[in-house]
Amino acid sequence: MMNDKASIFNGTCLCGEIKYEASGGKHTSYSCHCRDCQYMSGGNPNTAIYIPDAILTVKTCEPSSFSSKSDNGTNKTQYFCGKCGTPLYGESDMFPNSVVLKVGSLDTPVIFNSSMNVWVSSAQDWHYLDPDLPQYEKAPFGEDSENQ
């Protein structure tokens, strides 16, 4: 599930207004099919990289944000460019000091290699679920892991 080494990720929004750098602990790449991610991605699963113990530096102007509650009541915040709308990253009270990078905002998205599909219980019939990857009805971590 986790990459065996820490990495540094650089990202930019579509219009170039916002640039960031993120690093931290060993990261996990995944595709999330929950309804919240579908809303944020325009219907597709969210391809993301979870980084524990993250250090995130926004190098230019600050992004806009939207906060909401997850299904388990945890506060979560999504960050995006207020000018072009590009989703950049997210944070959750459930995982303090961690960040979830949106792969589409990475300067080199080709590095993404999903290690699992999560929230497949919410996947649309037309979402591709790689049969060679682990599939989780909800999340394989946190409070939702008890409901597998």
ROTORDO-640717 format. One record per atom (N, C-alpha, C): residue number from 1; residue in three letters; atom name; x negated, y negated, z negated. Coordinates in pm, whole numbers, m for minus. Example, Ala and Ser with C-alpha at 12.3 -4.5 7.8 and 13.67 -1.06 7.14 Angstrom:
# residues 2
+-----+-----+------+--------+--------+--------+
:   n : res : atom :      x :      y :      z :
+-----+-----+------+--------+--------+--------+
:   1 : ala :    N :  m1319 :    569 :   m780 :
:   1 : ala :   CA :  m1230 :    450 :   m780 :
:   1 : ala :    C :  m1320 :    330 :   m780 :
:   2 : ser :    N :  m1285 :    225 :   m708 :
:   2 : ser :   CA :  m1367 :    106 :   m714 :
:   2 : ser :    C :  m1290 :     m3 :   m787 :
+-----+-----+------+--------+--------+--------+
***
This chain:
# residues 148
+-----+-----+------+--------+--------+--------+
:   n : res : atom :      x :      y :      z :
+-----+-----+------+--------+--------+--------+
:   1 : met :    N :    m80 :    119 :      0 :
:   1 : met :   CA :      0 :      0 :      0 :
:   1 : met :    C :    m85 :   m127 :      0 :
:   2 : met :    N :   m190 :   m129 :    m78 :
:   2 : met :   CA :   m271 :   m250 :    m89 :
:   2 : met :    C :   m396 :   m240 :     m4 :
:   3 : asn :    N :   m439 :   m354 :     46 :
:   3 : asn :   CA :   m565 :   m362 :    117 :
:   3 : asn :    C :   m676 :   m346 :     15 :
:   4 : asp :    N :   m785 :   m284 :     53 :
:   4 : asp :   CA :   m891 :   m254 :    m43 :
:   4 : asp :    C :   m983 :   m371 :    m75 :
:   5 : lys :    N :   m956 :   m487 :    m18 :
:   5 : lys :   CA :  m1042 :   m602 :    m49 :
:   5 : lys :    C :   m961 :   m731 :    m48 :
:   6 : ala :    N :  m1012 :   m830 :   m115 :
:   6 : ala :   CA :   m950 :   m962 :   m113 :
:   6 : ala :    C :   m983 :  m1028 :     20 :
:   7 : ser :    N :   m897 :  m1116 :     65 :
:   7 : ser :   CA :   m916 :  m1183 :    194 :
:   7 : ser :    C :   m883 :  m1331 :    180 :
:   8 : ile :    N :   m924 :  m1406 :    279 :
:   8 : ile :   CA :   m886 :  m1547 :    290 :
:   8 : ile :    C :   m801 :  m1560 :    414 :
:   9 : phe :    N :   m685 :  m1625 :    399 :
:   9 : phe :   CA :   m591 :  m1644 :    508 :
:   9 : phe :    C :   m574 :  m1793 :    534 :
:  10 : asn :    N :   m575 :  m1832 :    660 :
:  10 : asn :   CA :   m548 :  m1970 :    699 :
:  10 : asn :    C :   m422 :  m1973 :    782 :
:  11 : gly :    N :   m341 :  m2077 :    761 :
:  11 : gly :   CA :   m216 :  m2089 :    834 :
:  11 : gly :    C :   m184 :  m2232 :    871 :
:  12 : thr :    N :    m96 :  m2245 :    970 :
:  12 : thr :   CA :    m55 :  m2375 :   1023 :
:  12 : thr :    C :     89 :  m2364 :   1068 :
:  13 : cys :    N :    163 :  m2472 :   1059 :
:  13 : cys :   CA :    298 :  m2474 :   1112 :
:  13 : cys :    C :    294 :  m2502 :   1263 :
:  14 : leu :    N :    408 :  m2489 :   1329 :
:  14 : leu :   CA :    416 :  m2506 :   1474 :
:  14 : leu :    C :    370 :  m2643 :   1521 :
:  15 : cys :    N :    408 :  m2749 :   1448 :
:  15 : cys :   CA :    373 :  m2884 :   1492 :
:  15 : cys :    C :    234 :  m2928 :   1446 :
:  16 : gly :    N :    169 :  m2847 :   1360 :
:  16 : gly :   CA :     35 :  m2879 :   1312 :
:  16 : gly :    C :     31 :  m2974 :   1194 :
:  17 : glu :    N :    146 :  m3014 :   1143 :
:  17 : glu :   CA :    155 :  m3108 :   1032 :
:  17 : glu :    C :    100 :  m3050 :    901 :
:  18 : ile :    N :    120 :  m2919 :    882 :
:  18 : ile :   CA :     80 :  m2855 :    756 :
:  18 : ile :    C :    m21 :  m2744 :    786 :
:  19 : lys :    N :   m130 :  m2745 :    710 :
:  19 : lys :   CA :   m232 :  m2641 :    718 :
:  19 : lys :    C :   m258 :  m2593 :    575 :
:  20 : tyr :    N :   m279 :  m2464 :    560 :
:  20 : tyr :   CA :   m306 :  m2409 :    426 :
:  20 : tyr :    C :   m413 :  m2303 :    432 :
:  21 : glu :    N :   m467 :  m2272 :    313 :
:  21 : glu :   CA :   m560 :  m2161 :    294 :
:  21 : glu :    C :   m515 :  m2087 :    169 :
:  22 : ala :    N :   m513 :  m1955 :    177 :
:  22 : ala :   CA :   m473 :  m1874 :     63 :
:  22 : ala :    C :   m572 :  m1760 :     44 :
:  23 : ser :    N :   m599 :  m1729 :    m81 :
:  23 : ser :   CA :   m685 :  m1616 :   m115 :
:  23 : ser :    C :   m637 :  m1562 :   m248 :
:  24 : gly :    N :   m694 :  m1452 :   m290 :
:  24 : gly :   CA :   m654 :  m1395 :   m418 :
:  24 : gly :    C :   m692 :  m1250 :   m427 :
:  25 : gly :    N :   m609 :  m1174 :   m500 :
:  25 : gly :   CA :   m636 :  m1033 :   m521 :
:  25 : gly :    C :   m609 :   m951 :   m397 :
:  26 : lys :    N :   m615 :   m821 :   m413 :
:  26 : lys :   CA :   m592 :   m729 :   m302 :
:  26 : lys :    C :   m449 :   m748 :   m249 :
:  27 : his :    N :   m437 :   m769 :   m119 :
:  27 : his :   CA :   m307 :   m801 :    m63 :
:  27 : his :    C :   m233 :   m678 :    m10 :
:  28 : thr :    N :   m101 :   m694 :      4 :
:  28 : thr :   CA :    m13 :   m591 :     58 :
:  28 : thr :    C :     64 :   m651 :    175 :
:  29 : ser :    N :     66 :   m582 :    287 :
:  29 : ser :   CA :    142 :   m627 :    404 :
:  29 : ser :    C :    268 :   m542 :    416 :
:  30 : tyr :    N :    381 :   m605 :    447 :
:  30 : tyr :   CA :    507 :   m530 :    454 :
:  30 : tyr :    C :    608 :   m604 :    542 :
:  31 : ser :    N :    714 :   m533 :    575 :
:  31 : ser :   CA :    828 :   m591 :    646 :
:  31 : ser :    C :    948 :   m580 :    554 :
:  32 : cys :    N :   1011 :   m694 :    525 :
:  32 : cys :   CA :   1125 :   m698 :    435 :
:  32 : cys :    C :   1253 :   m720 :    516 :
:  33 : his :    N :   1352 :   m634 :    492 :
:  33 : his :   CA :   1478 :   m637 :    567 :
:  33 : his :    C :   1593 :   m692 :    485 :
:  34 : cys :    N :   1566 :   m755 :    369 :
:  34 : cys :   CA :   1676 :   m807 :    286 :
:  34 : cys :    C :   1748 :   m921 :    360 :
:  35 : arg :    N :   1871 :   m948 :    320 :
:  35 : arg :   CA :   1950 :  m1051 :    387 :
:  35 : arg :    C :   1886 :  m1189 :    376 :
:  36 : asp :    N :   1825 :  m1222 :    262 :
:  36 : asp :   CA :   1760 :  m1352 :    249 :
:  36 : asp :    C :   1651 :  m1368 :    355 :
:  37 : cys :    N :   1571 :  m1265 :    372 :
:  37 : cys :   CA :   1464 :  m1272 :    474 :
:  37 : cys :    C :   1522 :  m1281 :    614 :
:  38 : gln :    N :   1633 :  m1212 :    638 :
:  38 : gln :   CA :   1697 :  m1221 :    769 :
:  38 : gln :    C :   1743 :  m1364 :    797 :
:  39 : tyr :    N :   1801 :  m1430 :    696 :
:  39 : tyr :   CA :   1842 :  m1570 :    714 :
:  39 : tyr :    C :   1722 :  m1658 :    747 :
:  40 : met :    N :   1612 :  m1638 :    674 :
:  40 : met :   CA :   1494 :  m1724 :    692 :
:  40 : met :    C :   1421 :  m1697 :    823 :
:  41 : ser :    N :   1436 :  m1577 :    879 :
:  41 : ser :   CA :   1363 :  m1544 :   1001 :
:  41 : ser :    C :   1450 :  m1554 :   1126 :
:  42 : gly :    N :   1576 :  m1588 :   1111 :
:  42 : gly :   CA :   1664 :  m1594 :   1226 :
:  42 : gly :    C :   1725 :  m1459 :   1261 :
:  43 : gly :    N :   1721 :  m1364 :   1169 :
:  43 : gly :   CA :   1784 :  m1234 :   1188 :
:  43 : gly :    C :   1691 :  m1116 :   1181 :
:  44 : asn :    N :   1565 :  m1138 :   1206 :
:  44 : asn :   CA :   1467 :  m1028 :   1203 :
:  44 : asn :    C :   1420 :  m1003 :   1061 :
:  45 : pro :    N :   1350 :   m890 :   1039 :
:  45 : pro :   CA :   1287 :   m872 :    909 :
:  45 : pro :    C :   1175 :   m974 :    891 :
:  46 : asn :    N :   1143 :  m1001 :    768 :
:  46 : asn :   CA :   1034 :  m1092 :    736 :
:  46 : asn :    C :    904 :  m1012 :    732 :
:  47 : thr :    N :    809 :  m1046 :    816 :
:  47 : thr :   CA :    678 :   m984 :    809 :
:  47 : thr :    C :    594 :  m1072 :    717 :
:  48 : ala :    N :    542 :  m1010 :    613 :
:  48 : ala :   CA :    480 :  m1090 :    506 :
:  48 : ala :    C :    357 :  m1022 :    448 :
:  49 : ile :    N :    277 :  m1104 :    382 :
:  49 : ile :   CA :    159 :  m1057 :    311 :
:  49 : ile :    C :    169 :  m1108 :    167 :
:  50 : tyr :    N :    179 :  m1014 :     74 :
:  50 : tyr :   CA :    187 :  m1047 :    m69 :
:  50 : tyr :    C :     46 :  m1053 :   m126 :
:  51 : ile :    N :     14 :  m1164 :   m194 :
:  51 : ile :   CA :   m119 :  m1181 :   m253 :
:  51 : ile :    C :   m104 :  m1209 :   m403 :
:  52 : pro :    N :   m147 :  m1114 :   m489 :
:  52 : pro :   CA :   m145 :  m1140 :   m633 :
:  52 : pro :    C :   m260 :  m1232 :   m672 :
:  53 : asp :    N :   m247 :  m1297 :   m785 :
:  53 : asp :   CA :   m351 :  m1387 :   m836 :
:  53 : asp :    C :   m395 :  m1485 :   m728 :
:  54 : ala :    N :   m298 :  m1544 :   m662 :
:  54 : ala :   CA :   m325 :  m1625 :   m543 :
:  54 : ala :    C :   m376 :  m1764 :   m576 :
:  55 : ile :    N :   m463 :  m1811 :   m489 :
:  55 : ile :   CA :   m508 :  m1951 :   m489 :
:  55 : ile :    C :   m464 :  m2006 :   m354 :
:  56 : leu :    N :   m369 :  m2098 :   m358 :
:  56 : leu :   CA :   m315 :  m2156 :   m235 :
:  56 : leu :    C :   m352 :  m2304 :   m232 :
:  57 : thr :    N :   m413 :  m2345 :   m122 :
:  57 : thr :   CA :   m451 :  m2485 :   m104 :
:  57 : thr :    C :   m383 :  m2538 :     21 :
:  58 : val :    N :   m298 :  m2638 :      5 :
:  58 : val :   CA :   m239 :  m2705 :    120 :
:  58 : val :    C :   m334 :  m2816 :    159 :
:  59 : lys :    N :   m386 :  m2810 :    281 :
:  59 : lys :   CA :   m493 :  m2901 :    324 :
:  59 : lys :    C :   m441 :  m3033 :    379 :
:  60 : thr :    N :   m316 :  m3038 :    417 :
:  60 : thr :   CA :   m260 :  m3162 :    473 :
:  60 : thr :    C :   m139 :  m3203 :    390 :
:  61 : cys :    N :    m30 :  m3243 :    451 :
:  61 : cys :   CA :     86 :  m3289 :    374 :
:  61 : cys :    C :    158 :  m3171 :    308 :
:  62 : glu :    N :    231 :  m3199 :    202 :
:  62 : glu :   CA :    303 :  m3097 :    127 :
:  62 : glu :    C :    425 :  m3049 :    206 :
:  63 : pro :    N :    454 :  m2918 :    199 :
:  63 : pro :   CA :    571 :  m2866 :    269 :
:  63 : pro :    C :    701 :  m2898 :    195 :
:  64 : ser :    N :    811 :  m2885 :    266 :
:  64 : ser :   CA :    943 :  m2892 :    204 :
:  64 : ser :    C :    970 :  m2757 :    138 :
:  65 : ser :    N :   1070 :  m2752 :     50 :
:  65 : ser :   CA :   1099 :  m2627 :    m18 :
:  65 : ser :    C :   1248 :  m2608 :    m38 :
:  66 : phe :    N :   1286 :  m2483 :    m58 :
:  66 : phe :   CA :   1424 :  m2446 :    m90 :
:  66 : phe :    C :   1418 :  m2339 :   m196 :
:  67 : ser :    N :   1488 :  m2359 :   m309 :
:  67 : ser :   CA :   1488 :  m2262 :   m418 :
:  67 : ser :    C :   1625 :  m2195 :   m428 :
:  68 : ser :    N :   1623 :  m2068 :   m464 :
:  68 : ser :   CA :   1746 :  m1992 :   m482 :
:  68 : ser :    C :   1719 :  m1879 :   m582 :
:  69 : lys :    N :   1820 :  m1798 :   m607 :
:  69 : lys :   CA :   1807 :  m1684 :   m698 :
:  69 : lys :    C :   1810 :  m1555 :   m616 :
:  70 : ser :    N :   1726 :  m1460 :   m656 :
:  70 : ser :   CA :   1728 :  m1329 :   m591 :
:  70 : ser :    C :   1846 :  m1249 :   m645 :
:  71 : asp :    N :   1866 :  m1130 :   m591 :
:  71 : asp :   CA :   1976 :  m1044 :   m637 :
:  71 : asp :    C :   1968 :  m1012 :   m785 :
:  72 : asn :    N :   1846 :  m1010 :   m840 :
:  72 : asn :   CA :   1831 :   m979 :   m983 :
:  72 : asn :    C :   1827 :  m1105 :  m1070 :
:  73 : gly :    N :   1853 :  m1223 :  m1011 :
:  73 : gly :   CA :   1860 :  m1347 :  m1087 :
:  73 : gly :    C :   1729 :  m1421 :  m1101 :
:  74 : thr :    N :   1624 :  m1372 :  m1039 :
:  74 : thr :   CA :   1493 :  m1436 :  m1046 :
:  74 : thr :    C :   1488 :  m1558 :   m955 :
:  75 : asn :    N :   1430 :  m1667 :  m1004 :
:  75 : asn :   CA :   1411 :  m1786 :   m920 :
:  75 : asn :    C :   1305 :  m1759 :   m815 :
:  76 : lys :    N :   1331 :  m1803 :   m693 :
:  76 : lys :   CA :   1232 :  m1791 :   m587 :
:  76 : lys :    C :   1238 :  m1919 :   m502 :
:  77 : thr :    N :   1124 :  m1955 :   m447 :
:  77 : thr :   CA :   1113 :  m2077 :   m367 :
:  77 : thr :    C :   1047 :  m2045 :   m235 :
:  78 : gln :    N :   1106 :  m2093 :   m127 :
:  78 : gln :   CA :   1050 :  m2078 :      7 :
:  78 : gln :    C :    997 :  m2214 :     51 :
:  79 : tyr :    N :    880 :  m2215 :    113 :
:  79 : tyr :   CA :    817 :  m2338 :    159 :
:  79 : tyr :    C :    811 :  m2337 :    310 :
:  80 : phe :    N :    838 :  m2452 :    370 :
:  80 : phe :   CA :    844 :  m2464 :    516 :
:  80 : phe :    C :    808 :  m2606 :    557 :
:  81 : cys :    N :    776 :  m2623 :    683 :
:  81 : cys :   CA :    747 :  m2757 :    734 :
:  81 : cys :    C :    878 :  m2833 :    752 :
:  82 : gly :    N :    887 :  m2949 :    691 :
:  82 : gly :   CA :   1007 :  m3031 :    701 :
:  82 : gly :    C :   1023 :  m3094 :    839 :
:  83 : lys :    N :    918 :  m3095 :    918 :
:  83 : lys :   CA :    924 :  m3156 :   1052 :
:  83 : lys :    C :    966 :  m3054 :   1158 :
:  84 : cys :    N :    899 :  m2937 :   1163 :
:  84 : cys :   CA :    929 :  m2839 :   1268 :
:  84 : cys :    C :   1005 :  m2716 :   1217 :
:  85 : gly :    N :   1014 :  m2698 :   1084 :
:  85 : gly :   CA :   1091 :  m2588 :   1027 :
:  85 : gly :    C :   1018 :  m2456 :   1011 :
:  86 : thr :    N :    890 :  m2449 :   1044 :
:  86 : thr :   CA :    816 :  m2323 :   1033 :
:  86 : thr :    C :    814 :  m2272 :    890 :
:  87 : pro :    N :    860 :  m2147 :    865 :
:  87 : pro :   CA :    845 :  m2087 :    732 :
:  87 : pro :    C :    696 :  m2060 :    706 :
:  88 : leu :    N :    647 :  m2099 :    589 :
:  88 : leu :   CA :    504 :  m2088 :    558 :
:  88 : leu :    C :    473 :  m1982 :    452 :
:  89 : tyr :    N :    537 :  m1994 :    336 :
:  89 : tyr :   CA :    509 :  m1902 :    226 :
:  89 : tyr :    C :    620 :  m1910 :    123 :
:  90 : gly :    N :    619 :  m1818 :     29 :
:  90 : gly :   CA :    718 :  m1816 :    m78 :
:  90 : gly :    C :    654 :  m1780 :   m210 :
:  91 : glu :    N :    725 :  m1814 :   m318 :
:  91 : glu :   CA :    682 :  m1781 :   m454 :
:  91 : glu :    C :    804 :  m1733 :   m532 :
:  92 : ser :    N :    781 :  m1651 :   m634 :
:  92 : ser :   CA :    890 :  m1599 :   m716 :
:  92 : ser :    C :    848 :  m1598 :   m862 :
:  93 : asp :    N :    943 :  m1631 :   m951 :
:  93 : asp :   CA :    916 :  m1623 :  m1096 :
:  93 : asp :    C :    889 :  m1479 :  m1138 :
:  94 : met :    N :    935 :  m1383 :  m1059 :
:  94 : met :   CA :    915 :  m1243 :  m1092 :
:  94 : met :    C :    767 :  m1204 :  m1082 :
:  95 : phe :    N :    693 :  m1275 :   m995 :
:  95 : phe :   CA :    551 :  m1247 :   m975 :
:  95 : phe :    C :    471 :  m1376 :   m990 :
:  96 : pro :    N :    452 :  m1424 :  m1112 :
:  96 : pro :   CA :    380 :  m1550 :  m1133 :
:  96 : pro :    C :    238 :  m1545 :  m1075 :
:  97 : asn :    N :    192 :  m1658 :  m1029 :
:  97 : asn :   CA :     56 :  m1672 :   m974 :
:  97 : asn :    C :     35 :  m1592 :   m846 :
:  98 : ser :    N :    143 :  m1554 :   m781 :
:  98 : ser :   CA :    135 :  m1480 :   m655 :
:  98 : ser :    C :    202 :  m1559 :   m545 :
:  99 : val :    N :    168 :  m1526 :   m421 :
:  99 : val :   CA :    227 :  m1594 :   m307 :
:  99 : val :    C :    257 :  m1490 :   m199 :
: 100 : val :    N :    363 :  m1515 :   m121 :
: 100 : val :   CA :    398 :  m1431 :     m7 :
: 100 : val :    C :    384 :  m1517 :    117 :
: 101 : leu :    N :    286 :  m1484 :    200 :
: 101 : leu :   CA :    262 :  m1559 :    323 :
: 101 : leu :    C :    352 :  m1507 :    434 :
: 102 : lys :    N :    406 :  m1598 :    514 :
: 102 : lys :   CA :    485 :  m1561 :    632 :
: 102 : lys :    C :    387 :  m1540 :    747 :
: 103 : val :    N :    383 :  m1421 :    802 :
: 103 : val :   CA :    283 :  m1384 :    902 :
: 103 : val :    C :    287 :  m1476 :   1023 :
: 104 : gly :    N :    404 :  m1523 :   1063 :
: 104 : gly :   CA :    415 :  m1612 :   1178 :
: 104 : gly :    C :    341 :  m1743 :   1162 :
: 105 : ser :    N :    310 :  m1782 :   1038 :
: 105 : ser :   CA :    239 :  m1907 :   1014 :
: 105 : ser :    C :     87 :  m1888 :   1010 :
: 106 : leu :    N :     40 :  m1764 :   1014 :
: 106 : leu :   CA :   m104 :  m1740 :   1007 :
: 106 : leu :    C :   m172 :  m1784 :   1136 :
: 107 : asp :    N :   m291 :  m1839 :   1124 :
: 107 : asp :   CA :   m369 :  m1877 :   1242 :
: 107 : asp :    C :   m409 :  m1755 :   1323 :
: 108 : thr :    N :   m423 :  m1640 :   1257 :
: 108 : thr :   CA :   m456 :  m1514 :   1326 :
: 108 : thr :    C :   m356 :  m1406 :   1283 :
: 109 : pro :    N :   m231 :  m1412 :   1333 :
: 109 : pro :   CA :   m131 :  m1314 :   1292 :
: 109 : pro :    C :   m162 :  m1172 :   1338 :
: 110 : val :    N :   m255 :  m1157 :   1430 :
: 110 : val :   CA :   m291 :  m1025 :   1480 :
: 110 : val :    C :   m348 :   m936 :   1369 :
: 111 : ile :    N :   m391 :   m995 :   1257 :
: 111 : ile :   CA :   m445 :   m915 :   1146 :
: 111 : ile :    C :   m336 :   m838 :   1072 :
: 112 : phe :    N :   m209 :   m875 :   1094 :
: 112 : phe :   CA :   m100 :   m810 :   1022 :
: 112 : phe :    C :    m84 :   m665 :   1064 :
: 113 : asn :    N :    m73 :   m578 :    964 :
: 113 : asn :   CA :    m49 :   m437 :    987 :
: 113 : asn :    C :     39 :   m389 :    871 :
: 114 : ser :    N :    168 :   m378 :    895 :
: 114 : ser :   CA :    262 :   m344 :    789 :
: 114 : ser :    C :    228 :   m209 :    727 :
: 115 : ser :    N :    239 :   m203 :    594 :
: 115 : ser :   CA :    213 :    m79 :    523 :
: 115 : ser :    C :    342 :    m15 :    473 :
: 116 : met :    N :    456 :    m86 :    487 :
: 116 : met :   CA :    583 :    m32 :    439 :
: 116 : met :    C :    699 :   m119 :    487 :
: 117 : asn :    N :    818 :    m64 :    479 :
: 117 : asn :   CA :    942 :   m138 :    501 :
: 117 : asn :    C :   1018 :   m140 :    370 :
: 118 : val :    N :   1060 :   m260 :    326 :
: 118 : val :   CA :   1134 :   m273 :    201 :
: 118 : val :    C :   1274 :   m327 :    229 :
: 119 : trp :    N :   1364 :   m301 :    138 :
: 119 : trp :   CA :   1504 :   m342 :    150 :
: 119 : trp :    C :   1567 :   m289 :    278 :
: 120 : val :    N :   1534 :   m163 :    313 :
: 120 : val :   CA :   1592 :   m104 :    433 :
: 120 : val :    C :   1743 :    m83 :    417 :
: 121 : ser :    N :   1793 :    m86 :    294 :
: 121 : ser :   CA :   1938 :    m76 :    272 :
: 121 : ser :    C :   2012 :   m194 :    333 :
: 122 : ser :    N :   1942 :   m304 :    360 :
: 122 : ser :   CA :   2003 :   m423 :    421 :
: 122 : ser :    C :   1963 :   m440 :    567 :
: 123 : ala :    N :   1886 :   m347 :    621 :
: 123 : ala :   CA :   1839 :   m360 :    760 :
: 123 : ala :    C :   1957 :   m353 :    857 :
: 124 : gln :    N :   1948 :   m431 :    962 :
: 124 : gln :   CA :   2047 :   m424 :   1069 :
: 124 : gln :    C :   2018 :   m300 :   1154 :
: 125 : asp :    N :   2120 :   m250 :   1222 :
: 125 : asp :   CA :   2103 :   m130 :   1305 :
: 125 : asp :    C :   1995 :   m149 :   1411 :
: 126 : trp :    N :   1974 :   m271 :   1455 :
: 126 : trp :   CA :   1877 :   m297 :   1560 :
: 126 : trp :    C :   1738 :   m331 :   1508 :
: 127 : his :    N :   1717 :   m333 :   1377 :
: 127 : his :   CA :   1582 :   m351 :   1321 :
: 127 : his :    C :   1502 :   m224 :   1345 :
: 128 : tyr :    N :   1378 :   m240 :   1388 :
: 128 : tyr :   CA :   1291 :   m125 :   1407 :
: 128 : tyr :    C :   1230 :    m85 :   1272 :
: 129 : leu :    N :   1245 :     42 :   1238 :
: 129 : leu :   CA :   1185 :     98 :   1116 :
: 129 : leu :    C :   1085 :    205 :   1160 :
: 130 : asp :    N :    958 :    173 :   1149 :
: 130 : asp :   CA :    853 :    266 :   1190 :
: 130 : asp :    C :    863 :    392 :   1104 :
: 131 : pro :    N :    891 :    507 :   1166 :
: 131 : pro :   CA :    908 :    630 :   1088 :
: 131 : pro :    C :    780 :    678 :   1020 :
: 132 : asp :    N :    666 :    624 :   1060 :
: 132 : asp :   CA :    539 :    663 :    998 :
: 132 : asp :    C :    507 :    584 :    871 :
: 133 : leu :    N :    589 :    482 :    840 :
: 133 : leu :   CA :    565 :    400 :    722 :
: 133 : leu :    C :    662 :    438 :    610 :
: 134 : pro :    N :    621 :    419 :    485 :
: 134 : pro :   CA :    714 :    440 :    374 :
: 134 : pro :    C :    834 :    345 :    388 :
: 135 : gln :    N :    953 :    396 :    354 :
: 135 : gln :   CA :   1077 :    319 :    359 :
: 135 : gln :    C :   1132 :    310 :    217 :
: 136 : tyr :    N :   1165 :    190 :    172 :
: 136 : tyr :   CA :   1221 :    170 :     39 :
: 136 : tyr :    C :   1358 :    106 :     51 :
: 137 : glu :    N :   1458 :    167 :    m13 :
: 137 : glu :   CA :   1594 :    114 :     m9 :
: 137 : glu :    C :   1599 :    m31 :    m59 :
: 138 : lys :    N :   1524 :    m57 :   m164 :
: 138 : lys :   CA :   1512 :   m193 :   m218 :
: 138 : lys :    C :   1365 :   m228 :   m220 :
: 139 : ala :    N :   1312 :   m266 :   m337 :
: 139 : ala :   CA :   1171 :   m301 :   m347 :
: 139 : ala :    C :   1096 :   m194 :   m426 :
: 140 : pro :    N :    971 :   m163 :   m387 :
: 140 : pro :   CA :    896 :    m61 :   m461 :
: 140 : pro :    C :    825 :   m115 :   m583 :
: 141 : phe :    N :    860 :   m235 :   m627 :
: 141 : phe :   CA :    791 :   m299 :   m738 :
: 141 : phe :    C :    892 :   m384 :   m814 :
: 142 : gly :    N :    858 :   m422 :   m936 :
: 142 : gly :   CA :    943 :   m509 :  m1016 :
: 142 : gly :    C :   1070 :   m439 :  m1063 :
: 143 : glu :    N :   1168 :   m517 :  m1100 :
: 143 : glu :   CA :   1293 :   m466 :  m1156 :
: 143 : glu :    C :   1368 :   m376 :  m1058 :
: 144 : asp :    N :   1359 :   m407 :   m929 :
: 144 : asp :   CA :   1435 :   m331 :   m830 :
: 144 : asp :    C :   1380 :   m191 :   m807 :
: 145 : ser :    N :   1258 :   m163 :   m851 :
: 145 : ser :   CA :   1198 :    m32 :   m828 :
: 145 : ser :    C :   1272 :     78 :   m903 :
: 146 : glu :    N :   1343 :     44 :  m1010 :
: 146 : glu :   CA :   1417 :    144 :  m1085 :
: 146 : glu :    C :   1537 :    194 :  m1007 :
: 147 : asn :    N :   1580 :    121 :   m905 :
: 147 : asn :   CA :   1699 :    156 :   m829 :
: 147 : asn :    C :   1669 :    235 :   m703 :
: 148 : gln :    N :   1552 :    293 :   m692 :
: 148 : gln :   CA :   1515 :    364 :   m569 :
: 148 : gln :    C :   1589 :    495 :   m558 :
+-----+-----+------+--------+--------+--------+
***
